[in-house]
Structures are given as C-alpha cells and as structure tokens.
C-alpha cells in the first residue's frame, strides 16, 4: 500500500481555499468541470489571490468578471 504524502499546513490551506473557490465558481454558473479546469489553468493567479488574502468568494467573483 502506498504511503500517503504529508502536506504542509500552508499547502493544505491553499487546497481547501481552492475547493471553496470552486464552489463559488459553480454557484456563479460554471459547471464543476469548468471550475476545476479554470483553477488548474490559472493556478498561479489563484495562488497569488490566496496569499493576498482574498476570500474564496472574492477570488471567484474576480475570476468570473475577468
């Protein structure tokens, strides 16, 4: 059985934040697949938004309006 990789708390927080952004993107009209794809394609931009302190809702709104 493969050993589960341990993530540092900061990476875990970023992943949890992206999951919340994804929910807001879906609520804004994107499909789940579209939301996931967009986050993957713009991962650097979303990471910057995370470190700048935007809430998941604020980041999703910016992504939907941008």
Rosetta blueprint (number, residue, H / E / L):
1 X L
2 X L
3 X L
4 X L
5 X L
6 X L
7 X L
8 X L
9 X H
10 X H
11 X H
12 X H
13 X H
14 X H
15 X H
16 X H
17 X H
18 X H
19 X H
20 X H
21 X H
22 X H
23 X H
24 X H
25 X H
26 X H
27 X H
28 X L
29 X L
30 X L
31 X L
32 X H
33 X H
34 X H
35 X H
36 X H
37 X H
38 X H
39 X H
40 X H
41 X H
42 X L
43 X H
44 X H
45 X H
46 X H
47 X H
48 X H
49 X H
50 X H
51 X H
52 X L
53 X L
54 X L
55 X L
56 X H
57 X H
58 X H
59 X H
60 X H
61 X H
62 X H
63 X H
64 X H
65 X H
66 X L
